[in-house]
């Protein structure tokens, strides 16, 4: 049930929604970014880390990586690559 106060408030809100005179109701389309997107080369999956020559620990991890790849455990392959890259020689 609308009261007089509700009707007055509704009319006042409708007046506020009217655009100012001389202003178009819709703005022209504009670009939202400064430039076109760029495409960076991203090799995926990244190349395997090369085990250091003569390092037994790197050789073990390389064998572990081959086993993980054979079973489809891509998380273990990625983890092993990181371990080989970070291994101090």
RAJODA-V706125 format. One record per pair of residues at least 6 apart in sequence whose ideal C-beta (glycine too) atoms are under 7 Angstrom apart, sorted by the first residue. I is the first residue (numbers start at 0). J is the second residue. D is the distance in whole Angstrom. If there is no record, write none. Layout:
BEGIN
I,J,D  I,J,D
END
This chain:
BEGIN
18,24,6  47,64,7  47,80,6  48,80,5  48,83,4  48,84,4  50,57,3  50,58,6  50,60,7  50,61,4  50,83,6  51,57,5  51,88,5  54,88,6  56,86,6  57,83,6  57,86,6  60,79,5  60,82,6  60,83,5  61,83,7  63,79,6  64,76,6  64,79,4  64,80,7  67,75,4  67,76,5  67,79,6  68,76,5
END
